[in-house]
């Protein structure tokens, strides 16, 4: 039989008592979006270098 998992309250970060403000939510969202774009760009560069090595 599976044990029940505890439901996590994901609206709060760490020891924070109050929920995030709209400004804080936007800042976090922007940070995550920028990091995703950087990772995608890095992956594209990695693939391009690999293709160049295969063609050489």
N, CA, C and O atoms as a GROMACS GRO file, in nm:
protein
  224
    1UNK      N    1   0.084  -0.116   0.000
    1UNK     CA    2   0.000   0.000   0.000
    1UNK      C    3   0.089   0.124   0.000
    1UNK      O    4   0.190   0.129   0.071
    2UNK      N    5   0.052   0.224  -0.080
    2UNK     CA    6   0.128   0.348  -0.087
    2UNK      C    7   0.097   0.435   0.033
    2UNK      O    8  -0.016   0.440   0.082
    3UNK      N    9   0.200   0.503   0.079
    3UNK     CA   10   0.177   0.598   0.187
    3UNK      C   11   0.132   0.731   0.127
    3UNK      O   12   0.171   0.766   0.016
    4UNK      N   13   0.051   0.803   0.201
    4UNK     CA   14   0.003   0.931   0.153
    4UNK      C   15   0.116   1.033   0.160
    4UNK      O   16   0.192   1.036   0.256
    5UNK      N   17   0.125   1.116   0.058
    5UNK     CA   18   0.225   1.220   0.059
    5UNK      C   19   0.165   1.346   0.119
    5UNK      O   20   0.044   1.370   0.111
    6UNK      N   21   0.250   1.426   0.179
    6UNK     CA   22   0.204   1.550   0.238
    6UNK      C   23   0.183   1.653   0.128
    6UNK      O   24   0.264   1.664   0.036
    7UNK      N   25   0.076   1.729   0.137
    7UNK     CA   26   0.051   1.834   0.041
    7UNK      C   27   0.137   1.954   0.078
    7UNK      O   28   0.135   2.000   0.193
    8UNK      N   29   0.211   2.004  -0.019
    8UNK     CA   30   0.300   2.117   0.007
    8UNK      C   31   0.231   2.247  -0.027
    8UNK      O   32   0.156   2.256  -0.124
    9UNK      N   33   0.257   2.348   0.052
    9UNK     CA   34   0.203   2.480   0.025
    9UNK      C   35   0.306   2.554  -0.060
    9UNK      O   36   0.401   2.610  -0.006
   10UNK      N   37   0.288   2.556  -0.190
   10UNK     CA   38   0.387   2.612  -0.280
   10UNK      C   39   0.372   2.762  -0.301
   10UNK      O   40   0.448   2.822  -0.377
   11UNK      N   41   0.274   2.824  -0.236
   11UNK     CA   42   0.257   2.968  -0.248
   11UNK      C   43   0.358   3.044  -0.163
   11UNK      O   44   0.371   3.166  -0.177
   12UNK      N   45   0.429   2.974  -0.076
   12UNK     CA   46   0.522   3.040   0.014
   12UNK      C   47   0.662   2.984  -0.008
   12UNK      O   48   0.680   2.866  -0.037
   13UNK      N   49   0.761   3.072   0.006
   13UNK     CA   50   0.900   3.032  -0.014
   13UNK      C   51   0.971   3.038   0.120
   13UNK      O   52   0.967   3.141   0.188
   14UNK      N   53   1.037   2.929   0.158
   14UNK     CA   54   1.114   2.926   0.281
   14UNK      C   55   1.032   2.961   0.402
   14UNK      O   56   0.923   2.907   0.422
   15UNK      N   57   1.082   3.051   0.485
   15UNK     CA   58   1.014   3.091   0.606
   15UNK      C   59   0.921   3.209   0.585
   15UNK      O   60   0.877   3.272   0.681
   16UNK      N   61   0.892   3.238   0.461
   16UNK     CA   62   0.810   3.354   0.428
   16UNK      C   63   0.667   3.334   0.479
   16UNK      O   64   0.609   3.227   0.457
   17UNK      N   65   0.610   3.434   0.544
   17UNK     CA   66   0.477   3.424   0.602
   17UNK      C   67   0.371   3.472   0.502
   17UNK      O   68   0.265   3.411   0.490
   18UNK      N   69   0.399   3.580   0.432
   18UNK     CA   70   0.302   3.638   0.339
   18UNK      C   71   0.326   3.587   0.198
   18UNK      O   72   0.439   3.554   0.162
   19UNK      N   73   0.220   3.580   0.116
   19UNK     CA   74   0.239   3.539  -0.024
   19UNK      C   75   0.319   3.645  -0.100
   19UNK      O   76   0.332   3.759  -0.056
   20UNK      N   77   0.372   3.605  -0.214
   20UNK     CA   78   0.452   3.696  -0.296
   20UNK      C   79   0.364   3.808  -0.352
   20UNK      O   80   0.247   3.788  -0.381
   21UNK      N   81   0.424   3.925  -0.365
   21UNK     CA   82   0.354   4.036  -0.428
   21UNK      C   83   0.360   4.017  -0.579
   21UNK      O   84   0.439   3.936  -0.628
   22UNK      N   85   0.279   4.090  -0.652
   22UNK     CA   86   0.278   4.080  -0.799
   22UNK      C   87   0.415   4.118  -0.855
   22UNK      O   88   0.462   4.057  -0.952
   23UNK      N   89   0.480   4.217  -0.794
   23UNK     CA   90   0.612   4.260  -0.841
   23UNK      C   91   0.715   4.149  -0.822
   23UNK      O   92   0.797   4.125  -0.910
   24UNK      N   93   0.710   4.082  -0.708
   24UNK     CA   94   0.803   3.972  -0.681
   24UNK      C   95   0.776   3.855  -0.775
   24UNK      O   96   0.871   3.793  -0.825
   25UNK      N   97   0.650   3.824  -0.800
   25UNK     CA   98   0.614   3.717  -0.894
   25UNK      C   99   0.668   3.748  -1.032
   25UNK      O  100   0.723   3.660  -1.099
   26UNK      N  101   0.654   3.874  -1.076
   26UNK     CA  102   0.701   3.913  -1.209
   26UNK      C  103   0.853   3.903  -1.216
   26UNK      O  104   0.908   3.856  -1.316
   27UNK      N  105   0.922   3.946  -1.111
   27UNK     CA  106   1.068   3.939  -1.107
   27UNK      C  107   1.116   3.794  -1.118
   27UNK      O  108   1.209   3.765  -1.194
   28UNK      N  109   1.053   3.704  -1.044
   28UNK     CA  110   1.090   3.562  -1.049
   28UNK      C  111   1.060   3.504  -1.187
   28UNK      O  112   1.141   3.430  -1.242
   29UNK      N  113   0.944   3.537  -1.243
   29UNK     CA  114   0.906   3.487  -1.376
   29UNK      C  115   1.004   3.534  -1.482
   29UNK      O  116   1.045   3.457  -1.568
   30UNK      N  117   1.043   3.662  -1.475
   30UNK     CA  118   1.140   3.717  -1.571
   30UNK      C  119   1.274   3.645  -1.559
   30UNK      O  120   1.336   3.612  -1.660
   31UNK      N  121   1.318   3.623  -1.436
   31UNK     CA  122   1.445   3.554  -1.413
   31UNK      C  123   1.442   3.413  -1.474
   31UNK      O  124   1.537   3.371  -1.540
   32UNK      N  125   1.333   3.341  -1.450
   32UNK     CA  126   1.321   3.204  -1.503
   32UNK      C  127   1.317   3.206  -1.655
   32UNK      O  128   1.382   3.123  -1.720
   33UNK      N  129   1.244   3.300  -1.714
   33UNK     CA  130   1.234   3.310  -1.860
   33UNK      C  131   1.371   3.338  -1.922
   33UNK      O  132   1.409   3.277  -2.021
   34UNK      N  133   1.444   3.432  -1.862
   34UNK     CA  134   1.577   3.467  -1.914
   34UNK      C  135   1.672   3.348  -1.904
   34UNK      O  136   1.750   3.323  -1.996
   35UNK      N  137   1.667   3.274  -1.793
   35UNK     CA  138   1.752   3.156  -1.778
   35UNK      C  139   1.720   3.050  -1.882
   35UNK      O  140   1.811   2.988  -1.937
   36UNK      N  141   1.591   3.028  -1.912
   36UNK     CA  142   1.551   2.931  -2.014
   36UNK      C  143   1.606   2.972  -2.150
   36UNK      O  144   1.655   2.888  -2.225
   37UNK      N  145   1.596   3.101  -2.182
   37UNK     CA  146   1.648   3.150  -2.310
   37UNK      C  147   1.798   3.129  -2.320
   37UNK      O  148   1.849   3.090  -2.424
   38UNK      N  149   1.870   3.155  -2.210
   38UNK     CA  150   2.015   3.136  -2.210
   38UNK      C  151   2.051   2.989  -2.232
   38UNK      O  152   2.143   2.958  -2.307
   39UNK      N  153   1.977   2.898  -2.165
   39UNK     CA  154   2.004   2.755  -2.181
   39UNK      C  155   1.979   2.710  -2.324
   39UNK      O  156   2.056   2.632  -2.380
   40UNK      N  157   1.870   2.758  -2.385
   40UNK     CA  158   1.839   2.722  -2.523
   40UNK      C  159   1.948   2.771  -2.617
   40UNK      O  160   1.990   2.698  -2.707
   41UNK      N  161   1.994   2.894  -2.597
   41UNK     CA  162   2.098   2.950  -2.681
   41UNK      C  163   2.228   2.871  -2.666
   41UNK      O  164   2.295   2.842  -2.765
   42UNK      N  165   2.261   2.835  -2.543
   42UNK     CA  166   2.382   2.757  -2.518
   42UNK      C  167   2.373   2.620  -2.585
   42UNK      O  168   2.471   2.572  -2.641
   43UNK      N  169   2.255   2.558  -2.580
   43UNK     CA  170   2.236   2.428  -2.643
   43UNK      C  171   2.249   2.438  -2.794
   43UNK      O  172   2.308   2.350  -2.858
   44UNK      N  173   2.194   2.545  -2.853
   44UNK     CA  174   2.206   2.564  -2.999
   44UNK      C  175   2.353   2.579  -3.039
   44UNK      O  176   2.396   2.523  -3.139
   45UNK      N  177   2.428   2.656  -2.960
   45UNK     CA  178   2.571   2.674  -2.990
   45UNK      C  179   2.644   2.542  -2.981
   45UNK      O  180   2.730   2.512  -3.064
   46UNK      N  181   2.611   2.463  -2.880
   46UNK     CA  182   2.675   2.334  -2.860
   46UNK      C  183   2.648   2.243  -2.981
   46UNK      O  184   2.738   2.175  -3.029
   47UNK      N  185   2.524   2.242  -3.028
   47UNK     CA  186   2.488   2.160  -3.144
   47UNK      C  187   2.560   2.207  -3.269
   47UNK      O  188   2.606   2.125  -3.349
   48UNK      N  189   2.570   2.339  -3.287
   48UNK     CA  190   2.637   2.394  -3.405
   48UNK      C  191   2.784   2.353  -3.406
   48UNK      O  192   2.838   2.317  -3.510
   49UNK      N  193   2.849   2.360  -3.291
   49UNK     CA  194   2.990   2.322  -3.282
   49UNK      C  195   3.006   2.174  -3.312
   49UNK      O  196   3.100   2.134  -3.380
   50UNK      N  197   2.915   2.093  -3.260
   50UNK     CA  198   2.921   1.948  -3.284
   50UNK      C  199   2.904   1.918  -3.432
   50UNK      O  200   2.975   1.832  -3.487
   51UNK      N  201   2.812   1.987  -3.498
   51UNK     CA  202   2.789   1.966  -3.642
   51UNK      C  203   2.912   2.006  -3.722
   51UNK      O  204   2.948   1.939  -3.819
   52UNK      N  205   2.976   2.118  -3.682
   52UNK     CA  206   3.095   2.163  -3.752
   52UNK      C  207   3.208   2.061  -3.740
   52UNK      O  208   3.282   2.038  -3.836
   53UNK      N  209   3.221   2.002  -3.625
   53UNK     CA  210   3.324   1.901  -3.604
   53UNK      C  211   3.296   1.777  -3.688
   53UNK      O  212   3.389   1.714  -3.738
   54UNK      N  213   3.168   1.740  -3.702
   54UNK     CA  214   3.132   1.623  -3.781
   54UNK      C  215   3.160   1.646  -3.929
   54UNK      O  216   3.201   1.554  -3.999
   55UNK      N  217   3.138   1.769  -3.977
   55UNK     CA  218   3.160   1.801  -4.117
   55UNK      C  219   3.308   1.815  -4.152
   55UNK      O  220   3.347   1.796  -4.267
   56UNK      N  221   3.388   1.846  -4.055
   56UNK     CA  222   3.531   1.869  -4.082
   56UNK      C  223   3.607   1.741  -4.098
   56UNK      O  224   3.728   1.743  -4.120
   0.00000   0.00000   0.00000
